[in-house]
Amino acid sequence: MGFGRLMMIFVIQKAELIGDNIAGCRFITLDAKRNTKKELDSIYFYKDIGFKVLKERKKGTTPMYFDLKIY
């Protein structure tokens, strides 16, 4: 449906606005929940949006970041 993507775009735009006008915000960080089934593994969703992997993990969660200066 694209609702998750819309929420992430909203978060990125809001963080960029805060970083430009209110505080020094440079990165958005998150922990992507991993799943053995590729279609349920959220890391691919976040990579598609532009997040980069900070440290690769196969189980649990994988830390990721989004650089607002590149956006």
MODELLER restraints for C-alpha pairs under 7 A, 6 or more apart:
rsr = mdl.restraints
at = mdl.atoms
rsr.add(forms.Gaussian(group=physical.xy_distance, feature=features.Distance(at['CA:15:A'], at['CA:25:A']), mean=6.83, stdev=0.5))
rsr.add(forms.Gaussian(group=physical.xy_distance, feature=features.Distance(at['CA:16:A'], at['CA:68:A']), mean=6.35, stdev=0.5))
rsr.add(forms.Gaussian(group=physical.xy_distance, feature=features.Distance(at['CA:18:A'], at['CA:25:A']), mean=6.80, stdev=0.5))
rsr.add(forms.Gaussian(group=physical.xy_distance, feature=features.Distance(at['CA:19:A'], at['CA:25:A']), mean=4.21, stdev=0.5))
rsr.add(forms.Gaussian(group=physical.xy_distance, feature=features.Distance(at['CA:19:A'], at['CA:26:A']), mean=6.64, stdev=0.5))
rsr.add(forms.Gaussian(group=physical.xy_distance, feature=features.Distance(at['CA:26:A'], at['CA:67:A']), mean=6.22, stdev=0.5))
rsr.add(forms.Gaussian(group=physical.xy_distance, feature=features.Distance(at['CA:26:A'], at['CA:68:A']), mean=5.39, stdev=0.5))
rsr.add(forms.Gaussian(group=physical.xy_distance, feature=features.Distance(at['CA:26:A'], at['CA:69:A']), mean=6.63, stdev=0.5))
rsr.add(forms.Gaussian(group=physical.xy_distance, feature=features.Distance(at['CA:27:A'], at['CA:65:A']), mean=6.40, stdev=0.5))
rsr.add(forms.Gaussian(group=physical.xy_distance, feature=features.Distance(at['CA:27:A'], at['CA:66:A']), mean=5.49, stdev=0.5))
rsr.add(forms.Gaussian(group=physical.xy_distance, feature=features.Distance(at['CA:27:A'], at['CA:67:A']), mean=4.85, stdev=0.5))
rsr.add(forms.Gaussian(group=physical.xy_distance, feature=features.Distance(at['CA:27:A'], at['CA:68:A']), mean=5.75, stdev=0.5))
rsr.add(forms.Gaussian(group=physical.xy_distance, feature=features.Distance(at['CA:28:A'], at['CA:65:A']), mean=5.48, stdev=0.5))
rsr.add(forms.Gaussian(group=physical.xy_distance, feature=features.Distance(at['CA:28:A'], at['CA:66:A']), mean=5.06, stdev=0.5))
rsr.add(forms.Gaussian(group=physical.xy_distance, feature=features.Distance(at['CA:28:A'], at['CA:67:A']), mean=6.82, stdev=0.5))
rsr.add(forms.Gaussian(group=physical.xy_distance, feature=features.Distance(at['CA:29:A'], at['CA:64:A']), mean=5.68, stdev=0.5))
rsr.add(forms.Gaussian(group=physical.xy_distance, feature=features.Distance(at['CA:29:A'], at['CA:65:A']), mean=4.32, stdev=0.5))
rsr.add(forms.Gaussian(group=physical.xy_distance, feature=features.Distance(at['CA:29:A'], at['CA:66:A']), mean=6.47, stdev=0.5))
rsr.add(forms.Gaussian(group=physical.xy_distance, feature=features.Distance(at['CA:30:A'], at['CA:63:A']), mean=5.81, stdev=0.5))
rsr.add(forms.Gaussian(group=physical.xy_distance, feature=features.Distance(at['CA:30:A'], at['CA:64:A']), mean=5.38, stdev=0.5))
rsr.add(forms.Gaussian(group=physical.xy_distance, feature=features.Distance(at['CA:30:A'], at['CA:65:A']), mean=6.38, stdev=0.5))
rsr.add(forms.Gaussian(group=physical.xy_distance, feature=features.Distance(at['CA:31:A'], at['CA:61:A']), mean=5.47, stdev=0.5))
rsr.add(forms.Gaussian(group=physical.xy_distance, feature=features.Distance(at['CA:31:A'], at['CA:62:A']), mean=5.25, stdev=0.5))
rsr.add(forms.Gaussian(group=physical.xy_distance, feature=features.Distance(at['CA:31:A'], at['CA:63:A']), mean=4.38, stdev=0.5))
rsr.add(forms.Gaussian(group=physical.xy_distance, feature=features.Distance(at['CA:31:A'], at['CA:64:A']), mean=6.03, stdev=0.5))
rsr.add(forms.Gaussian(group=physical.xy_distance, feature=features.Distance(at['CA:32:A'], at['CA:42:A']), mean=5.77, stdev=0.5))
rsr.add(forms.Gaussian(group=physical.xy_distance, feature=features.Distance(at['CA:32:A'], at['CA:43:A']), mean=5.47, stdev=0.5))
rsr.add(forms.Gaussian(group=physical.xy_distance, feature=features.Distance(at['CA:32:A'], at['CA:61:A']), mean=5.22, stdev=0.5))
rsr.add(forms.Gaussian(group=physical.xy_distance, feature=features.Distance(at['CA:32:A'], at['CA:62:A']), mean=5.09, stdev=0.5))
rsr.add(forms.Gaussian(group=physical.xy_distance, feature=features.Distance(at['CA:32:A'], at['CA:63:A']), mean=6.30, stdev=0.5))
rsr.add(forms.Gaussian(group=physical.xy_distance, feature=features.Distance(at['CA:32:A'], at['CA:64:A']), mean=6.95, stdev=0.5))
rsr.add(forms.Gaussian(group=physical.xy_distance, feature=features.Distance(at['CA:33:A'], at['CA:41:A']), mean=6.75, stdev=0.5))
rsr.add(forms.Gaussian(group=physical.xy_distance, feature=features.Distance(at['CA:33:A'], at['CA:42:A']), mean=5.90, stdev=0.5))
rsr.add(forms.Gaussian(group=physical.xy_distance, feature=features.Distance(at['CA:33:A'], at['CA:60:A']), mean=6.15, stdev=0.5))
rsr.add(forms.Gaussian(group=physical.xy_distance, feature=features.Distance(at['CA:33:A'], at['CA:61:A']), mean=4.50, stdev=0.5))
rsr.add(forms.Gaussian(group=physical.xy_distance, feature=features.Distance(at['CA:33:A'], at['CA:62:A']), mean=6.63, stdev=0.5))
rsr.add(forms.Gaussian(group=physical.xy_distance, feature=features.Distance(at['CA:34:A'], at['CA:41:A']), mean=5.06, stdev=0.5))
rsr.add(forms.Gaussian(group=physical.xy_distance, feature=features.Distance(at['CA:34:A'], at['CA:42:A']), mean=6.37, stdev=0.5))
rsr.add(forms.Gaussian(group=physical.xy_distance, feature=features.Distance(at['CA:34:A'], at['CA:43:A']), mean=6.84, stdev=0.5))
rsr.add(forms.Gaussian(group=physical.xy_distance, feature=features.Distance(at['CA:34:A'], at['CA:58:A']), mean=6.72, stdev=0.5))
rsr.add(forms.Gaussian(group=physical.xy_distance, feature=features.Distance(at['CA:34:A'], at['CA:59:A']), mean=5.72, stdev=0.5))
rsr.add(forms.Gaussian(group=physical.xy_distance, feature=features.Distance(at['CA:34:A'], at['CA:60:A']), mean=5.58, stdev=0.5))
rsr.add(forms.Gaussian(group=physical.xy_distance, feature=features.Distance(at['CA:34:A'], at['CA:61:A']), mean=5.44, stdev=0.5))
rsr.add(forms.Gaussian(group=physical.xy_distance, feature=features.Distance(at['CA:34:A'], at['CA:62:A']), mean=6.99, stdev=0.5))
rsr.add(forms.Gaussian(group=physical.xy_distance, feature=features.Distance(at['CA:35:A'], at['CA:41:A']), mean=4.65, stdev=0.5))
rsr.add(forms.Gaussian(group=physical.xy_distance, feature=features.Distance(at['CA:50:A'], at['CA:66:A']), mean=6.61, stdev=0.5))
rsr.add(forms.Gaussian(group=physical.xy_distance, feature=features.Distance(at['CA:51:A'], at['CA:64:A']), mean=6.15, stdev=0.5))
rsr.add(forms.Gaussian(group=physical.xy_distance, feature=features.Distance(at['CA:51:A'], at['CA:65:A']), mean=5.34, stdev=0.5))
rsr.add(forms.Gaussian(group=physical.xy_distance, feature=features.Distance(at['CA:51:A'], at['CA:66:A']), mean=4.67, stdev=0.5))
rsr.add(forms.Gaussian(group=physical.xy_distance, feature=features.Distance(at['CA:52:A'], at['CA:64:A']), mean=5.44, stdev=0.5))
rsr.add(forms.Gaussian(group=physical.xy_distance, feature=features.Distance(at['CA:52:A'], at['CA:65:A']), mean=5.41, stdev=0.5))
rsr.add(forms.Gaussian(group=physical.xy_distance, feature=features.Distance(at['CA:52:A'], at['CA:66:A']), mean=6.33, stdev=0.5))
rsr.add(forms.Gaussian(group=physical.xy_distance, feature=features.Distance(at['CA:53:A'], at['CA:63:A']), mean=6.28, stdev=0.5))
rsr.add(forms.Gaussian(group=physical.xy_distance, feature=features.Distance(at['CA:53:A'], at['CA:64:A']), mean=4.48, stdev=0.5))
rsr.add(forms.Gaussian(group=physical.xy_distance, feature=features.Distance(at['CA:53:A'], at['CA:65:A']), mean=6.62, stdev=0.5))
rsr.add(forms.Gaussian(group=physical.xy_distance, feature=features.Distance(at['CA:54:A'], at['CA:63:A']), mean=5.45, stdev=0.5))
rsr.add(forms.Gaussian(group=physical.xy_distance, feature=features.Distance(at['CA:54:A'], at['CA:64:A']), mean=5.05, stdev=0.5))
rsr.add(forms.Gaussian(group=physical.xy_distance, feature=features.Distance(at['CA:54:A'], at['CA:65:A']), mean=6.68, stdev=0.5))
rsr.add(forms.Gaussian(group=physical.xy_distance, feature=features.Distance(at['CA:55:A'], at['CA:62:A']), mean=6.45, stdev=0.5))
rsr.add(forms.Gaussian(group=physical.xy_distance, feature=features.Distance(at['CA:55:A'], at['CA:63:A']), mean=6.05, stdev=0.5))
rsr.add(forms.Gaussian(group=physical.xy_distance, feature=features.Distance(at['CA:56:A'], at['CA:62:A']), mean=5.97, stdev=0.5))
